[in-house]
Amino acid sequence: MHCPKCAAEVREGARLCQSCGISLEEYGVVRDPFTEDKGRPPAAGGMAAPVRRRMIIAFVVFDIILAVVLVFFILKMG
């Protein structure tokens, strides 16, 4: 971020320019870090899509392995 008057670099969230001393609030330069858009949309559900997809795949693989083991034991006993 730069000062609108002297173009000196100003740290994010500063209220005054350290070089020339103008109030950055008067120029509308100060940004609130809590309301600033970070460029990513909020998550729709509780989990992100890739994490949820991995959990579903792991559950399906676990079910298939469990089914194969059960069939093996049933055929071995009979």
C-alpha positions in Angstrom: 0.0 0.0 0.0 1.3 3.5 -0.8 0.6 7.0 0.5 -1.6 9.0 -1.9 0.3 12.2 -1.3 4.0 11.2 -1.2 3.8 7.7 -2.7 5.9 6.3 0.2 5.2 2.7 1.1 2.8 2.4 4.1 2.3 -0.7 6.1 -1.2 -2.3 5.9 -3.6 -0.9 8.4 -1.6 2.3 9.2 -3.6 5.4 10.0 -0.8 7.9 9.2 1.9 8.0 6.6 5.3 7.7 8.3 7.0 9.8 5.6 4.7 12.9 5.3 2.3 12.4 8.2 -1.0 12.8 6.4 -4.1 11.0 7.7 -4.7 8.0 5.5 -8.2 7.7 6.8 -9.1 11.1 5.2 -8.1 9.7 1.8 -9.9 6.4 2.4 -6.7 4.4 2.1 -7.0 2.5 5.4 -8.5 -0.9 5.0 -10.0 -3.0 7.7 -8.2 -6.4 7.6 -11.3 -8.1 8.9 -13.7 -6.9 6.2 -11.2 -7.2 3.3 -12.1 -9.7 0.6 -9.5 -12.5 0.5 -10.5 -13.7 -3.0 -12.1 -17.0 -2.0 -15.8 -17.7 -1.5 -17.0 -18.9 1.8 -17.4 -22.7 2.2 -20.9 -23.9 1.4 -20.9 -26.8 3.7 -18.9 -27.7 6.8 -16.1 -29.3 4.8 -14.3 -28.3 1.6 -15.2 -30.3 -1.5 -11.8 -32.2 -1.9 -11.9 -33.3 1.8 -15.5 -34.5 1.5 -14.8 -36.4 -1.7 -11.7 -38.1 -0.2 -13.8 -39.2 2.8 -16.5 -40.6 0.6 -13.9 -42.5 -1.5 -12.3 -43.9 1.7 -15.7 -45.0 3.0 -16.5 -46.8 -0.3 -13.1 -48.6 -0.4 -13.5 -49.6 3.2 -17.0 -51.1 2.5 -15.7 -53.0 -0.5 -12.8 -54.5 1.5 -15.2 -55.4 4.3 -17.6 -57.1 1.8 -14.7 -59.1 0.3 -13.5 -60.3 3.8 -17.1 -61.2 4.8 -17.6 -63.2 1.6 -14.3 -65.0 2.1 -15.2 -66.1 5.7 -18.7 -67.2 4.7 -17.3 -69.3 1.8 -14.6 -70.8 4.0 -17.0 -71.8 6.8 -19.6 -73.4 4.4 
